[in-house]
Amino acid sequence: MKHSVLLLAVCLTVCVSVSRGQGVAAPGAIPKATPGPDSVEAKVDKLFAAWDKPDSPGAALAVVRDGVVIYKRGYGIANLEYAIPITPSTVFHVASVSKQFTAFAIMLLAKQGKLSIDDDIRKYLPEVPDFGKTITIQHLLHHTSGLRDQWELLAMAGWRLDDVITKEHILKMVHHEKELNFEPGAEMLYCNTGYTLLAVIVERVSGQSFREYTQDNIFKPLGMTNTHFHDDHEMIVKNRAYSYAPQKDGYKLSALNYANVGATSLFTTVEDLARWMHNFDNGDVGGMGVIEQMYQPGSLTNGKKLTYAAGLSIETHRGLRAISHGGGDAGYRTYDLWFPDQRLGVAVLSNLATFNPGKLAEQVADIYLADKLGLDDSKKAPVERKFVSVSAAVLDAYVGEYALDQGPTVEITKEDGRLMGRSVGGPKVELFPESNTRFYVKPLDAVVEFTETANGKATQFTLHQGDQHTLAKRISSRPTTEADLAEYTGDYYSEELGTTYTVTLQNGGLVVTHRRHDDITLKSMGVDNFQGNRWFFQRVRFTRDKENHVSGFRLTGGRVRNMRFDKRVG
């Protein structure tokens, strides 16, 4: 599976011991028990031992089987300022784990005949621009709408993600979108905007706020008494875990002020998530027809099936069908994992930015499903690969720097008769020749295939990794003198974002400035093409007018493509 993703010591001891081995999240009773050193529970606790400390953020865990919580535990601290420990009743912001609940709300309304997932979203959201192509509710559910991602749009516009961000702010951003990333249905690109819009659709169809609708139709019927969608950033939440990020001398608070819902902002506990996962078993709320609809993966217009369904990833783990989703906002890292055929689920919620809840959830599942699992992928016999000798002249033809499509630059070098590759900021890896043109990259389990040459030099290669194939083109020339770079300087304005960036020449290179962001350095990737050093400012392609003067640039991040900026004159 992919992943594809924080009291006093006496009180900590008491709270932890009370939470062990109790089943309370669903029908049935589990007697209290203290894990023995060789017990299943002790094996689980060992996985979390690194965070089970009185001075560390940590995690909460619940394991549910056949509708009964068979183990739950808290590890580490929910609030470092007051030394409050994490327990199974600690409330976490669960980030994108929220999306499955938003999708479920849509499915409930569809079941009631109040909407269809094939409806044009502009039926409910007339403020969304008409892009000339129909975007349906189903496109939003499966991340195939082509809409630009809200977080990246806000960052490009000058917002910090710890600003107060409301639903209204996001709707205004969407209203001003000028272009899509791609034609609806042509690709899948994860898009938080779509799930914010789904929540607004629920509000407009139901006549209730999204928080009220989900409370009345999902959380109350399931007995999820410590769960709500957090649409007010100033609301006090009892038993809340605060989020943290590591720093040199310990931890720092990682603030989060979201007041928007749908894509994120569900507040819940592992105990309540156990109740939610049990509903996948029996369909007490919604019925099994809705559950099965939630499990149906989307597809592209070319017929390709996705592994993403309605806020859920549908994959396999060691031979078993597995339903999951992860989330990460600020210092929160969350994951829920459900095995429908084995009726077993695992929920892991953390308040530490470096925590990997998906990996821990899988390891916990491996303990409880040990007798049903196939061979661990890491222990399978590797595919036998045959490598060949390649002449120095062939290797020389590949040496150079290449720009991955929608990605970083890759430097190919020759060292001691071996071809080596390194992407920006990454480690150097060897490329093992399988032929004169195909090279295997072991750490990535990928193949680099050089496909074109000119004047004795390769002009491009394709990176084959799983079912993804990414083109990279050689950077053959680049501006180097201050005179070359000077023509790119100036102020650039985006009508879509309502913001201006200034490109300046500093210390022989280009630097981009904005009033609300730290300076961004640009690295040349060839004439008119540059790479930025911020997550939302990755690729800059300068545009030219008929007289060949620089007239603007197109900015691409991870989930926003080709945002237009025009150069201001005078």
C-alpha positions, 0 to 999 in steps of 0.5 A: 500500500502507498502511503502514497502522509503529536500531567505528570508522570504519575498521571500519565501512568494511570491514564495509560493503564486505564486505557489498555485492552478495553472495548467500548467503541462498539457493541460487546465488552472486552475485560481489562487486561495488562499486556504480558511481555509476549502478548499481542498488545505488548508487540503493538506497544513496542511499535510506539515506544519511541513516542511513549514518553512524558516529554514527546508528542505521540499518538492514539491507537484503536483496533476494532474487529467484528464491531468491538474495540479489541485494543486502544491506547494513548502514547505520548503527550497531547499538550506539552505545556501542561503535560497532558497525556494522550488517551484514546479519548483525545480529540485530534484534527484529522486533516484529509481523513475528513474527506471520507465523511464529506463523500458519505454526506454526498452519498446520503443525499444522493440516496435520498434523491436530492442530488446525483453525483453526475450533476454539473456542480454549477447547478449548486455552485453558480459562482464557479466559473464556466470553463467550457467543460462540465465538472460533475460532483463525481469529478470532485469526489475522485479528484478529476475535476481539473480545479486548482488546489486551494492551499496552493492557490492561497500560498501563491496569493500570499497567504500563510497556511497558519492564517485564518482561512475560511470557506468564504476565502476559498470560494472567492479564490475559486470564483476568480479561477481563469483556467483549469489544470486539465480537462475534467476527467482527463487526469487525477490530481489530488485537489482539496478544493473539490472537497470544500465545494462538496461540503458547500453543496451539502449545505445548499441541498440540505439547508443546514450548515455542513457541521449540523448536517453531519452531526444529525445524519452521521455522528449522532446516529453512530454515537460519535459523541466526540466528533464534529466538523470544526468550522469555527477556529475560535471554538474551545474543544475539550481534550484536544491534542495540539500539534507540534513539529520537532526543532533542534532543542525539542519541539515547537507548536505548529499552529492551525487556524482553519475555519473551513470544512469538507477537505479537512477540519474533522475533529475526532478520536480513535474511539469514534473512528472505530465506530465509523469503521464498524459502520462499513461492516453493517451499514447501520447509517446509510445502508450497505448500498451507500457503503458499496458506492463509497468503495467504487473507484473513479475512472478517467475519460480514457477508461483507466480505473483509479485506485481512489474512490469516494474519499477512500483509497482502494488497494491491497496490503499483503494480499488483502483488500484494504480501504484507507486514507491518510491526512496531514495538516500542521503537525497532525498526521492521521490514518485509518485503515480498514480490511472489509473481508477480515472486519478489522480496522486500525486508527492512528492519530498523531500530533507530531509532524514527523510521525508516519501513521500509515506505516504504524497502522499497517504494522499494527494490522500485520500483528493482528492479521499475521495468519492471513497475510501474504508475503511482505513486499520487502521480503519477496524475491526481487525481479531478476534483472540482467545488466550489460556493459555499455561503452564509455561513448554511450555513457558520455552521450547521456551526461548532462542536466535534465528537467523532469516534466512538472518536476525537479531537475536531474543531473546525470554524471559519469563516475569511474565508468558508471552512470549516476543520477541525482535530483535536486536535493536528493542523494546520488544513485547509480543507473545500472544498464539493461541495454544501451538505452535503458538503465535501472534505478534500484532505490526507486525501482524505476527505469530511465530510458533515453529515447532521443539523441542529437549531435551525439548527445541525448536530448531526453529520457523517460522515467518509468516508475510503476504505471507512471511515465515522466518525460525529462528534457535536456537543459542545453543552454541557459542564461548566465550573464547578468545582461541575460538575466536582467530582461527577466526582472520586473513586477509580475501581476496575476489577475486570478490571484490578485497579487504581484511578485517582483523578480530582481537580480541579486548576486548574479542570480534571480530572486523573487520577492513578495510582501508576505513570503520569504525570498524565493531563489530561481535556478535556471533550467534553460532559456526562459525556464527556472526552478523555484525553491518553495513548494508552491513556486516550483517551475517558472516559464517566462513568456514572450510577445511578438517582439520577443520581449519577456511579457510574463510568466507561467507558474507551476507548483505541485497542484496548480499548473500554469498560473498566469502572471503578466509583466507590468510595464512602466 
